[in-house]
Amino acid sequence: MDINLLIARRVRELRDAHGLSLDALAVRSGVSRSNISLIERGESSPTATVLDKLASALGVALAALFEDKGAPEAEPSPLARVAEQPVWTDPASGYMRRSLSPPAPSPLQLVDVVFPPGQRVAYDSVPHNADIHQQVWMIEGAMEISVGDQRWRLDAGDTLAMRLDRHIVYHNPTRKQARYLVALTTQPTNRRST
């Protein structure tokens, strides 16, 4: 499936599940109504920053926007073959993410990320109604990751655990691509919707 069509379907499904109109999601996310409409029609390749805002407003991890739940009448598969794993490239930074997790329900999601040299991606949104925990394990290269006011440099083999409740910046300060695995879990919170 085309990745933009997958994102389109997931944003629309999640918006419908929350009972939000396009206007309500626009207000909640800070993304324009017209941009959301283009995304939901699969006519736009949104940046990581835009997807982060939408995921936050919908109370899900960014990874949830890449989940392929398959046909509603079929039992979700516990197997994710590499050829079927959704791959998305951020049009702004060129970072590539592959969703590794199978469609079968699980509290854990795995994502393989290849991050180009010299690039930076900032996530400013804090998820609504979700408590998201994430661990980043460096496979190759190096990354600088800032969570709020704290910054860490990760080299191959290093792992960083964090909650996605503050401003986060990913930066590859080197001249070589970096690759890392992200493992995350989402738990609902009792925060009220705004």
C-alpha positions, 0 to 999 in steps of 0.5 A: 500500500502507498504510504501516503494512503496508509497515513490518510486512512489512519488519520481519518480512522483516528479522527472518526474514532475520537468524533472530531471534525476537520475543524476540531482536529485543526484547532487541537493540532495546530495543523490547518484544516486544508492540510489535514484534508489533503493528508486524509485524501492521500494528496500530501506527503506530510512532514514529521513535524505535521504528523507529530502534531496530528498524532499528539492531538489524536492521543497516539504515538506517531507510530500509530499513524503508520499502522496497517490494520488490514481488512476489518473482517480479517484477523490481524496477522502476528507476522510482519514480512519485510516487504509488507512493512510500511516505509516512510521518508520525511520530505523535510529531513530525509529520515526514513522510518520502517514500521516493524510491528505486525498488524496484530494488537500489541502494547509494543511498537518497533520502528527502524530509523535511518537518519541522514547526516547533518539533519535535525527533526524537532517534535514539539507536541505533547500527546493528548490522553496518552502516556508514551514511553520510548527507548532508542537503541543505536545500531550504527552511527551517532545521534544527539537526542534532546528531551526537554533541557537534557541532551545525550549523545548516543553511539552504536550500542547505546540505549536511551529511555524517555517519556514523550512528554516534552520537546524532543530533538533528534540530530545527527551531528556526523557526516555518516547516516545513523540507524537506530531502533525505537521501541515504544508503548502507549498507555491511556491517561485520564487527562481531559481532552481540550 
